[in-house]
Amino acid sequence: MNARRGRGGLVVMMVACVALTVTGCAKKKAIQAVEDMNKTFGEAKDACASVYAADRVAAVQDDVDATNVLSDDKKWKKALEGATDAMPKIQNLQTAADQNREQAQREANDALSAADAALKEADAADAAKYGGTYYADGKAKLDQARKKADDPCAWKDAAAMAKQAEDDLRRARNAAIAEKKRLDEEAAAAARAKAAEEAKEPEVPALPPNYVVQRGDYLWKISGMDKIYQGSKFWPLIYDANRSSIQDPDLIYPGQNLNIPRKMSDTEMMSKLRTMWGKASRGEDL
């Protein structure tokens, strides 16, 4: 009787030992699985998963949190199951985040290259001087984009900022081209106006239609008067206009009423004199 009782106690002890061993193994596996889950999920978040796979992060976060609660409550079996189920989701999350991050990097690099090209074109067009505020704004945004590009988690923002910079710099280039064209046109118009003004004949003062000869007058003196031609060399014009009353240009008399030829410019008068002198030299009648 005592022997049977002894054997029964031994069996109970062995069963208890086995149960403890199994429980200890389950606990160890669960703890390791939860640690691996948390480590892998942390690495995913460090690799910018929250930026490049935000929708998946939120879903996986719920599973991770629930599994950690089970582990804290020492529900090892369920914690092990939760960690085992979460791992594939975390791995898929990592894959999606990696792909989206690589795509964001390519877009950021392309956008920065385009913005750099726009900056060179703007500089070539003197946009810093003629491009208005667009140039300064574009350069500032490009600098910000370059800084953001140093952070893998900010590649999306870097691409967006670089595109804005490119847009501003291209506007600056176009504005500079338009402004320089306007200034060139203004300068050309001013030059044309100046040339036209310089080419314009000076205004000829109004002349009296007649002049009554005074004592001591002679044609050379009358022509040089301020109110007549202001140039003695033009006396032949008066002589030519009064041939009917002047027989000899050296002989005029007080009281003679002389016709004064119409108002002419110096150019016109010199042209007429050259014609008269040419006739005189050929012995023709003036």
C-alpha positions as CSV (number, residue, x, y, z in Angstrom):
1,M,0.0,0.0,0.0
2,N,2.8,2.4,0.9
3,A,4.7,1.4,-2.2
4,R,1.8,2.3,-4.4
5,R,1.5,5.6,-2.7
6,G,5.2,6.3,-3.2
7,R,5.0,5.5,-6.9
8,G,2.0,7.8,-7.3
9,G,3.8,10.7,-5.6
10,L,6.7,10.2,-7.9
11,V,4.5,10.4,-11.0
12,V,2.9,13.6,-9.7
13,M,6.3,15.1,-9.2
14,M,7.5,14.1,-12.6
15,V,4.4,15.6,-14.2
16,A,4.9,18.8,-12.2
17,C,8.5,19.0,-13.4
18,V,7.6,18.5,-17.0
19,A,4.9,21.2,-16.7
20,L,7.4,23.6,-15.1
21,T,9.9,22.8,-17.9
22,V,7.3,23.4,-20.6
23,T,6.1,26.6,-19.0
24,G,9.7,27.8,-18.7
25,C,10.4,27.0,-22.3
26,A,7.2,28.8,-23.4
27,K,8.1,31.8,-21.4
28,K,11.6,32.0,-22.8
29,K,10.3,31.6,-26.4
30,A,7.7,34.2,-25.8
31,I,10.1,36.7,-24.3
32,Q,12.6,36.2,-27.1
33,A,9.8,36.5,-29.8
34,V,8.5,39.7,-28.2
35,E,12.0,41.2,-28.0
36,D,12.6,40.3,-31.7
37,M,9.3,41.8,-32.6
38,N,10.0,45.1,-30.8
39,K,13.5,45.3,-32.2
40,T,12.4,44.7,-35.8
41,F,9.5,47.1,-35.5
42,G,11.8,49.7,-34.0
43,E,14.3,49.3,-36.8
44,A,11.4,49.8,-39.3
45,K,10.4,53.0,-37.6
46,D,14.0,54.2,-37.5
47,A,14.2,53.6,-41.3
48,C,11.4,56.2,-41.7
49,A,8.5,53.7,-42.0
50,S,6.2,56.2,-40.3
51,V,6.9,58.5,-43.3
52,Y,7.0,56.1,-46.2
53,A,4.4,53.5,-45.0
54,A,2.3,55.4,-42.5
55,D,-0.9,53.5,-43.1
56,R,0.8,50.2,-42.4
57,V,2.7,51.5,-39.3
58,A,-0.6,52.4,-37.6
59,A,-2.0,48.9,-38.2
60,V,1.1,47.1,-37.1
61,Q,1.5,49.4,-34.0
62,D,-1.8,48.1,-32.7
63,D,-0.7,44.4,-33.0
64,V,2.7,45.2,-31.3
65,D,1.0,47.1,-28.5
66,A,-1.4,44.3,-27.9
67,T,1.4,41.7,-27.8
68,N,3.4,43.7,-25.4
69,V,0.4,43.9,-23.1
70,L,0.1,40.0,-23.2
71,S,3.8,39.7,-22.4
72,D,3.5,42.2,-19.5
73,D,0.6,40.1,-18.2
74,K,2.8,37.0,-18.5
75,K,0.4,35.4,-20.9
76,W,3.3,33.7,-22.6
77,K,1.4,31.5,-25.1
78,K,-0.7,34.3,-26.4
79,A,2.2,36.7,-26.4
80,L,4.2,34.2,-28.5
81,E,1.3,33.8,-30.9
82,G,0.9,37.6,-31.2
83,A,4.7,38.1,-31.8
84,T,4.7,35.3,-34.4
85,D,1.7,36.8,-36.2
86,A,3.1,40.4,-36.1
87,M,6.6,39.5,-37.6
88,P,5.4,39.0,-41.2
89,K,3.4,42.2,-41.0
90,I,6.5,44.1,-39.8
91,Q,8.6,42.6,-42.6
92,N,6.1,43.6,-45.2
93,L,6.0,47.1,-43.6
94,Q,9.8,47.2,-43.9
95,T,9.7,46.2,-47.6
96,A,7.0,48.8,-48.5
97,A,8.9,51.5,-46.6
98,D,12.2,50.7,-48.2
99,Q,10.6,50.8,-51.7
100,N,8.8,54.1,-51.0
101,R,12.0,55.6,-49.4
102,E,14.1,54.7,-52.5
103,Q,11.5,56.2,-54.7
104,A,11.4,59.4,-52.6
105,Q,15.2,59.6,-52.8
106,R,15.1,59.4,-56.6
107,E,12.5,62.1,-56.8
108,A,14.4,64.3,-54.4
109,N,17.6,63.9,-56.5
110,D,15.8,64.6,-59.7
111,A,14.1,67.7,-58.2
112,L,17.4,69.0,-56.9
113,S,19.1,68.5,-60.2
114,A,16.3,70.4,-62.0
115,A,16.4,73.2,-59.4
116,D,20.2,73.5,-59.8
117,A,19.8,73.8,-63.6
118,A,17.1,76.5,-63.1
119,L,19.5,78.4,-60.8
120,K,22.2,78.3,-63.5
121,E,19.8,79.7,-66.1
122,A,18.6,82.3,-63.7
123,D,22.2,83.4,-63.0
124,A,23.0,83.6,-66.7
125,A,20.0,85.9,-67.1
126,D,21.2,88.2,-64.3
127,A,18.0,87.3,-62.3
128,A,19.7,88.3,-59.1
129,K,19.5,91.9,-60.4
130,Y,16.5,91.8,-62.6
131,G,14.4,88.9,-61.4
132,G,12.7,90.5,-58.5
133,T,11.8,88.6,-55.3
134,Y,11.5,85.3,-57.3
135,Y,15.3,84.8,-57.4
136,A,15.8,85.3,-53.6
137,D,12.8,83.1,-52.8
138,G,14.0,80.4,-55.1
139,K,17.5,80.3,-53.8
140,A,16.3,80.2,-50.2
141,K,14.0,77.2,-51.0
142,L,16.8,75.4,-52.8
143,D,19.0,75.8,-49.8
144,Q,16.3,74.4,-47.6
145,A,15.7,71.5,-50.0
146,R,19.5,70.6,-49.9
147,K,19.4,70.5,-46.1
148,K,16.3,68.3,-46.0
149,A,18.0,66.0,-48.5
150,D,20.6,65.1,-45.8
151,D,17.8,63.4,-43.8
152,P,16.4,60.2,-45.4
153,C,13.1,60.7,-43.5
154,A,12.7,64.1,-45.2
155,W,13.3,63.2,-48.9
156,K,9.6,63.7,-49.7
157,D,9.8,67.3,-48.3
158,A,13.1,67.8,-50.1
159,A,11.6,66.9,-53.4
160,A,8.6,69.2,-52.8
161,M,10.8,72.1,-51.7
162,A,13.2,71.7,-54.7
163,K,10.2,71.8,-57.1
164,Q,9.0,75.0,-55.6
165,A,12.6,76.4,-55.8
166,E,12.8,75.4,-59.5
167,D,9.4,77.1,-60.2
168,D,10.6,80.4,-58.5
169,L,13.9,80.4,-60.2
170,R,12.4,79.8,-63.7
171,R,10.0,82.7,-63.0
172,A,13.0,84.8,-61.9
173,R,14.8,84.0,-65.2
174,N,11.7,84.9,-67.3
175,A,11.2,88.1,-65.3
176,A,14.9,89.1,-65.8
177,I,14.7,88.5,-69.5
178,A,11.5,90.5,-69.8
179,E,12.9,93.4,-67.6
180,K,16.2,93.6,-69.6
181,K,14.2,93.6,-72.8
182,R,12.1,96.5,-71.5
183,L,15.2,98.4,-70.4
184,D,16.8,97.8,-73.8
185,E,13.7,99.1,-75.6
186,E,13.6,102.2,-73.3
187,A,17.3,102.9,-74.0
188,A,16.8,102.5,-77.7
189,A,13.8,104.8,-77.7
190,A,15.7,107.4,-75.7
191,A,18.6,107.1,-78.2
192,R,16.3,107.6,-81.1
193,A,14.6,110.6,-79.5
194,K,18.0,112.1,-78.7
195,A,19.2,111.5,-82.3
196,A,16.0,113.1,-83.7
197,E,16.4,116.1,-81.4
198,E,20.0,116.6,-82.4
199,A,19.1,116.2,-86.1
200,K,16.3,118.8,-85.8
201,E,17.0,122.2,-87.3
202,P,17.1,125.0,-84.7
203,E,14.0,127.2,-84.8
204,V,14.4,130.1,-87.1
205,P,13.2,133.3,-85.5
206,A,10.4,135.2,-87.2
207,L,11.6,137.8,-89.7
208,P,10.1,141.1,-90.5
209,P,8.6,141.1,-94.0
210,N,10.2,144.4,-94.8
211,Y,13.1,146.6,-93.7
212,V,13.5,150.4,-94.3
213,V,17.1,151.4,-95.0
214,Q,18.6,153.8,-92.5
215,R,21.6,156.1,-93.0
216,G,24.8,154.1,-92.8
217,D,23.1,150.7,-93.7
218,Y,24.4,148.3,-96.3
219,L,23.2,144.8,-97.2
220,W,26.1,143.1,-95.3
221,K,25.2,145.0,-92.2
222,I,21.4,144.5,-92.5
223,S,21.8,140.7,-93.0
224,G,23.9,140.5,-89.9
225,M,21.3,142.2,-87.7
226,D,19.7,140.1,-84.9
227,K,16.2,140.7,-86.1
228,I,17.1,139.7,-89.7
229,Y,19.5,136.7,-90.4
230,Q,22.1,137.2,-87.7
231,G,24.7,136.4,-90.4
232,S,26.2,138.9,-92.8
233,K,27.1,136.2,-95.3
234,F,23.4,135.9,-96.2
235,W,23.2,139.4,-97.7
236,P,22.8,138.1,-101.3
237,L,19.4,136.7,-100.3
238,I,18.2,140.3,-99.7
239,Y,19.8,141.5,-102.9
240,D,18.1,138.7,-104.9
241,A,14.7,139.5,-103.4
242,N,15.0,143.2,-104.2
243,R,16.6,143.1,-107.7
244,S,13.9,145.4,-109.0
245,S,14.9,148.3,-106.6
246,I,18.6,147.6,-106.2
247,Q,20.7,148.1,-109.3
248,D,24.1,147.7,-107.5
249,P,24.3,145.7,-104.2
250,D,26.9,148.2,-103.0
251,L,24.4,151.1,-103.5
252,I,21.3,151.3,-101.3
253,Y,19.7,154.5,-100.0
254,P,18.0,155.6,-96.8
255,G,14.2,155.2,-97.1
256,Q,14.4,152.2,-99.4
257,N,11.8,149.6,-98.4
258,L,13.4,146.2,-98.8
259,N,11.6,142.9,-98.9
260,I,13.1,140.4,-96.5
261,P,12.9,136.8,-97.9
262,R,10.8,134.3,-96.0
263,K,12.0,132.6,-92.9
264,M,14.5,129.8,-93.7
265,S,16.9,127.6,-91.8
266,D,20.7,128.1,-92.1
267,T,20.8,124.9,-94.2
268,E,18.2,126.2,-96.6
269,M,19.9,129.6,-96.9
270,M,23.3,128.2,-97.5
271,S,21.9,125.9,-100.2
272,K,20.3,128.8,-101.9
273,L,23.5,130.9,-101.7
274,R,25.6,128.0,-103.2
275,T,23.1,128.0,-106.1
276,M,23.4,131.7,-106.6
277,W,27.2,131.7,-106.4
278,G,27.3,128.8,-108.9
279,K,25.2,130.9,-111.4
280,A,27.4,133.9,-110.8
281,S,30.5,132.0,-111.5
282,R,29.1,130.8,-114.8
283,G,28.1,134.3,-115.7
284,E,24.3,133.5,-115.5
285,D,21.7,135.9,-114.3
286,L,21.0,135.4,-110.7
